[in-house]
Amino acid sequence: MGSPFDFFSPQSWPSDTSVSVQAQKNRALLAAAMMRGGFRPYDKEWWHYTLTDEPFPDTYFDFPVR
């Protein structure tokens, strides 16, 4: 993907072109799949997506997922 997960620099931006062509393709593939699934990207982190039609937008869930 061109940078580690949780690596906070412009290199982590989905639009960054300093990463390899393969990383750019991988990011585009992830973005296309996530957007088809109803998620929208965050423009500063290639790994960060938010559900567009969040069913509980004002609820914070704090419990372990098993």
NUMI-972821 format. One line per 3 residues: number of its first residue (from 1); for each residue y, x, z of N, C-alpha, C, O, CB. Coordinates in nm, 3 decimals, decimal comma. Atoms other than C-alpha are relative to their C-alpha. Glycine has a CB too. Layout:
N
NUM> Y:X:Z:Y:X:Z:Y:X:Z:Y:X:Z:Y:X:Z | ... .
This chain:
66
1> -0,120:0,082:0,000:0,000:0,000:0,000:0,127:0,086:0,000:0,237:0,033:-0,009:0,000:-0,093:0,121 | -0,114:-0,089:0,012:0,226:0,304:-0,002:0,065:0,041:0,130:0,141:0,138:0,133:0,100:-0,062:-0,084 | -0,051:-0,035:-0,133:0,314:0,308:0,367:-0,094:-0,062:0,102:-0,164:-0,160:0,072:0,148:-0,048:0,022 .
4> 0,082:0,061:-0,103:0,135:0,241:0,693:0,054:-0,137:0,041:0,172:-0,166:0,020:-0,009:0,091:0,123 | -0,039:0,127:-0,061:0,143:-0,105:0,851:0,093:0,031:0,116:0,071:0,128:0,189:-0,125:-0,082:0,048 | -0,100:-0,018:-0,106:0,439:-0,137:1,092:0,078:0,131:-0,013:0,122:0,186:0,088:-0,067:-0,005:0,137 .
7> -0,081:-0,118:0,029:0,615:0,161:0,929:0,135:-0,053:-0,045:0,148:-0,105:-0,155:-0,067:0,094:-0,109 | -0,128:0,066:0,023:0,978:0,056:0,946:0,101:0,093:-0,068:0,183:0,157:-0,002:0,057:-0,050:0,132 | -0,096:-0,074:0,081:1,166:0,229:0,667:0,011:-0,072:-0,133:-0,071:-0,159:-0,163:-0,044:0,151:-0,019 .
10> -0,011:0,065:0,131:1,287:0,126:0,323:-0,126:0,014:-0,085:-0,149:-0,066:-0,176:0,117:0,057:-0,075 | 0,126:-0,017:0,075:0,953:0,257:0,191:-0,095:-0,118:0,024:-0,186:-0,140:-0,055:-0,068:0,131:0,040 | 0,083:0,117:-0,030:0,795:-0,052:0,352:0,049:-0,127:-0,065:-0,018:-0,231:-0,059:-0,007:-0,020:0,148 .
13> -0,052:0,118:0,068:1,011:-0,292:0,157:-0,087:-0,031:-0,121:-0,122:0,060:-0,195:0,148:0,020:-0,043 | 0,082:0,035:0,116:0,807:-0,483:-0,102:0,060:0,046:-0,132:-0,013:0,074:-0,227:-0,022:-0,148:-0,004 | -0,068:-0,038:0,125:1,066:-0,391:-0,366:0,016:0,150:-0,018:0,069:0,194:-0,120:0,135:-0,065:-0,005 .
16> -0,018:-0,145:0,008:1,058:-0,016:-0,295:-0,078:0,059:-0,116:-0,196:0,030:-0,134:-0,044:0,066:0,131 | 0,065:-0,061:0,116:0,980:0,186:-0,606:-0,033:0,148:0,021:-0,079:0,215:-0,072:0,087:-0,015:-0,123 | 0,035:-0,140:-0,027:0,934:0,525:-0,437:-0,149:0,017:0,029:-0,199:0,129:0,030:0,082:0,053:0,116 .
19> 0,145:-0,007:-0,022:0,570:0,438:-0,362:-0,071:0,005:-0,135:-0,010:-0,021:-0,239:-0,050:-0,123:0,085 | 0,075:-0,015:0,124:0,298:0,491:-0,620:-0,007:-0,131:-0,079:0,012:-0,239:-0,025:-0,142:0,050:0,029 | 0,016:0,117:0,085:0,248:0,256:-0,911:-0,115:-0,086:0,051:-0,106:-0,209:0,051:-0,024:0,041:-0,147 .
22> 0,113:0,076:-0,054:-0,088:0,158:-0,761:0,041:-0,078:0,124:0,001:-0,194:0,139:-0,117:0,095:0,033 | -0,048:0,071:-0,120:0,079:0,070:-0,430:0,089:-0,118:-0,040:0,081:-0,225:0,020:0,078:0,097:0,093 | -0,085:0,109:0,047:0,338:-0,138:-0,616:-0,085:-0,115:-0,055:-0,055:-0,232:-0,031:0,097:0,050:-0,108 .
25> 0,090:0,103:0,052:0,058:-0,323:-0,795:-0,072:-0,072:0,113:-0,088:-0,194:0,110:-0,103:0,062:-0,097 | 0,068:0,060:-0,114:-0,126:-0,379:-0,467:0,093:-0,095:0,076:0,052:-0,203:0,117:-0,053:0,108:0,095 | -0,098:0,085:-0,068:0,188:-0,517:-0,305:0,025:-0,128:-0,079:0,035:-0,236:-0,021:0,132:0,075:0,022 .
28> -0,022:0,117:0,085:0,245:-0,749:-0,601:-0,120:-0,094:0,005:-0,104:-0,216:0,008:0,027:0,043:-0,147 | 0,122:0,081:-0,009:-0,118:-0,868:-0,585:-0,003:-0,077:0,132:-0,033:-0,197:0,134:-0,126:0,090:-0,013 | -0,006:0,066:-0,131:-0,085:-0,942:-0,212:0,106:-0,110:0,000:0,080:-0,221:0,047:0,030:0,103:0,112 .
31> -0,109:0,099:0,002:0,247:-1,120:-0,265:-0,039:-0,124:-0,080:-0,013:-0,236:-0,037:0,129:0,062:-0,058 | 0,039:0,114:0,083:0,108:-1,338:-0,544:-0,103:-0,087:0,072:-0,093:-0,209:0,070:-0,057:0,049:-0,134 | 0,104:0,075:-0,072:-0,196:-1,436:-0,338:0,059:-0,076:0,119:0,026:-0,193:0,141:-0,112:0,094:0,048 .
34> -0,060:0,065:-0,116:0,009:-1,513:-0,028:0,091:-0,116:-0,041:0,089:-0,222:0,023:0,079:0,102:0,083 | -0,088:0,108:0,044:0,266:-1,718:-0,218:-0,079:-0,118:-0,057:-0,039:-0,233:-0,040:0,099:0,052:-0,105 | 0,087:0,109:0,046:-0,011:-1,917:-0,388:-0,055:-0,079:0,119:-0,079:-0,199:0,110:-0,117:0,054:-0,085 .
37> 0,051:0,064:-0,120:-0,136:-1,990:-0,037:0,106:-0,067:0,085:0,076:-0,118:0,193:-0,071:0,101:0,082 | -0,106:0,070:-0,073:0,200:-2,128:0,074:0,080:0,086:0,095:0,148:0,033:0,183:-0,060:-0,111:0,075 | -0,076:-0,090:-0,086:0,349:-1,822:0,240:0,118:0,059:-0,076:0,112:0,073:-0,198:-0,089:0,113:0,055 .
40> -0,114:-0,066:0,062:0,687:-1,664:0,174:0,012:0,142:0,057:-0,015:0,164:0,175:0,132:-0,081:0,023 | -0,009:-0,139:-0,045:0,747:-1,288:0,194:0,128:0,029:0,077:0,228:-0,041:0,065:-0,010:0,094:-0,118 | -0,117:-0,056:-0,069:0,986:-1,099:0,418:0,040:0,124:-0,080:-0,046:0,209:-0,107:-0,029:0,034:0,153 .
43> -0,040:-0,105:0,094:1,191:-0,857:0,208:0,007:0,141:0,058:0,040:0,234:-0,016:0,130:-0,034:-0,055 | -0,005:-0,133:-0,060:1,174:-0,565:0,454:-0,138:0,054:0,043:-0,147:0,167:0,091:0,091:-0,003:0,120 | 0,135:-0,043:-0,042:0,795:-0,547:0,521:-0,103:-0,055:-0,097:-0,115:-0,177:-0,111:-0,031:-0,045:0,145 .
46> 0,097:0,048:0,099:0,521:-0,563:0,257:-0,111:-0,083:0,063:-0,176:-0,159:-0,009:-0,060:0,117:-0,074 | 0,110:0,068:-0,068:0,275:-0,703:0,516:0,042:-0,130:0,068:-0,043:-0,201:0,121:-0,061:0,091:0,101 | -0,052:0,110:-0,080:0,497:-0,975:0,665:0,023:-0,124:-0,086:0,102:-0,122:-0,181:0,132:0,041:0,069 .
49> -0,012:0,128:0,071:0,462:-1,335:0,542:0,013:-0,111:0,102:-0,039:-0,100:0,214:-0,122:-0,025:-0,094 | -0,019:0,115:-0,087:0,562:-1,668:0,694:-0,046:-0,126:-0,075:-0,015:-0,144:-0,193:0,149:-0,013:0,045 | 0,046:0,125:0,059:0,399:-2,003:0,628:0,120:-0,086:-0,032:0,201:-0,117:0,056:-0,097:-0,074:0,095 .
52> -0,117:0,075:0,046:0,649:-2,204:0,425:0,012:-0,135:0,070:0,119:-0,169:0,119:-0,006:-0,019:-0,150 | -0,002:0,132:-0,064:0,557:-2,546:0,562:-0,065:0,007:0,138:-0,165:-0,060:0,165:-0,072:-0,106:-0,088 | 0,051:-0,020:-0,135:0,498:-2,438:0,921:-0,010:-0,135:0,072:0,091:-0,203:0,087:0,091:0,098:0,079 .
55> 0,014:0,131:-0,063:0,354:-2,743:1,101:0,060:-0,008:0,141:0,088:-0,118:0,190:-0,146:-0,035:0,007 | -0,057:-0,001:-0,135:0,490:-2,636:1,443:0,112:0,105:0,007:0,098:0,203:0,079:-0,110:0,030:0,106 | -0,103:-0,105:0,011:0,813:-2,445:1,367:0,070:0,034:0,131:0,125:0,144:0,144:0,102:-0,042:-0,099 .
58> -0,070:-0,025:-0,126:0,954:-2,475:1,719:-0,093:0,023:0,117:-0,052:0,014:0,233:0,090:-0,116:0,031 | 0,098:-0,020:-0,106:0,636:-2,401:1,913:-0,047:0,145:0,000:-0,083:0,199:-0,105:-0,119:-0,096:-0,016 | 0,051:-0,135:-0,016:0,538:-2,059:2,047:-0,138:-0,010:0,063:-0,152:-0,059:0,176:0,096:0,088:0,086 .
61> 0,137:0,004:-0,050:0,162:-2,027:2,090:-0,032:0,135:0,062:-0,017:0,239:-0,002:-0,101:-0,036:-0,114 | 0,032:-0,123:-0,072:0,054:-1,772:2,348:-0,141:-0,012:0,057:-0,160:-0,045:0,174:0,104:0,027:0,113 | 0,139:0,005:-0,044:-0,324:-1,761:2,365:-0,083:0,093:-0,089:-0,047:0,118:-0,204:-0,055:-0,147:-0,004 .
64> 0,084:-0,090:0,080:-0,599:-1,528:2,250:-0,073:-0,076:-0,109:-0,116:-0,190:-0,089:-0,100:0,073:0,089 | 0,079:0,056:0,109:-0,766:-1,597:1,918:-0,133:0,073:-0,001:-0,137:0,195:-0,006:0,073:0,014:-0,137 | 0,133:-0,065:-0,004:-1,140:-1,536:1,925:-0,074:-0,027:-0,126:-0,188:0,018:-0,142:-0,081:-0,049:0,119 .
